[in-house]
């Protein structure tokens, strides 16, 4: 989702893209067709073997990550592989002649925080996925310093849109309402931050142009609301008579209850700000 949004933004700005795409991906058709886009079939475990002859990139974005399902996210032996893939990506960026490396981290690096999260908030990742993201960010920064590349790390909060994975809360909720099927929910008291995919793509593009090397940025909307407010908004757009299954599920033991990004530095350094309200984004998605 983030990669596709970034490619769309590059095309809109008449900037050429080399897209490293997993062989056999079922999502290939989501990539926009454009003369500006060059496809290189390559999995994450093959980054160190990419033939870079005739290829050059000024900015390298490392968005790929393996083992992101519920099972894989908690297995250290699998998440460890992603740390190596990130370091391989830095070295590929160097071979491509890039001057800037931008890595995609996650709010999971912070663990559970009961306040607005800033780039400088203490990190305390609890699951293997978040621990690996944090380690990848720190080690890739050192690798970039040694290779002479700028380094920027972006901790992404909750992004939604048409290219999101199936099975996510927003997509599943929309499908259930349209089919008039019940969907059990928690009490939905979590304070949440949702950002549209197009806004995320614009932010990543501007970080490539204007982001400050060495910094970590939080990427979200900067707006915090109870999750229930978002779901009521979605429900009311589609079918106001749909009954919400509030309180039918218990919270998981590691459920974050407060996710809101402080995007002050991101906006100040790049001039970016979100353009699409949640209501507009849901209408686009529907």
Helices and strands as residue ranges (DSSP letters): H 2-12, E 17-21, G 28-30, E 37-41, G 44-49, E 59-62, G 72-74, H 76-95, E 100-106, G 107-109, H 128-147, E 150-156, E 158-160, H 169-178, E 191-192, E 194-196, H 197-210, E 216-219, E 225-226, H 227-238, H 264-270, H 278-285
